[in-house]
Amino acid sequence: MKKILLFNTLLLSLSSCIFFERKKKLGTLDDKMSMMDTDRNFSKLSEEKGMKNAFLDYIDSNGVLLRPNHLPLLGADAIDYLIQQNDSAYSLKWEPKNGAVAASGELGYTYGVYVLKPSMKDTLIFGTYVSVWRKGADGHWKFVLDSGNEGIEEQQ
């Protein structure tokens, strides 16, 4: 009888561990989808209101920008850099291809492809990007690091 009771207790404990592990993974999947949607909304705002407005809206107060021919721009310096940008001569949009979120659900990254379209030219400039995201206490994602590279083959 004791062996049966011990076996059932062990089985119940193991089942609980499996259930909670699956639940944790599902929560992480929800966090990933939320972060990916945030990145898509970020791109949509860039198309509608301009890159500068979108970046100012989605950057974390301690966010970092990595740009060609610049040292990393941190926090207030990154925000000042964005404020000084004139984005009226082009439009920028992107599409996240994938990403991942930490088990805590508070930090993640997305990566994908972007297209930059100068207003006065018929050419398109394609590239890749990566953004690192942090979820705030309010549940909203803000990027804490953003970087991109020009130079991929044209996308259809």
Number of C-alpha atoms within 10 A of each C-alpha: 6 7 8 9 10 11 12 12 12 12 12 12 12 11 12 12 12 12 11 11 12 12 12 15 13 12 15 19 16 14 24 22 16 16 27 25 14 19 25 16 15 21 22 18 20 21 16 13 13 19 24 20 17 19 21 15 14 20 23 22 15 16 22 23 24 16 13 11 6 8 9 15 19 18 17 14 15 21 21 13 14 20 13 9 11 11 16 11 10 15 17 21 20 22 20 21 10 13 17 20 22 12 14 11 19 17 21 23 23 22 22 17 19 23 19 16 17 16 12 8 9 7 10 14 15 20 19 18 17 18 21 21 28 22 19 12 8 6 11 14 25 25 27 23 21 20 16 18 15 15 10 13 9 10 10 3
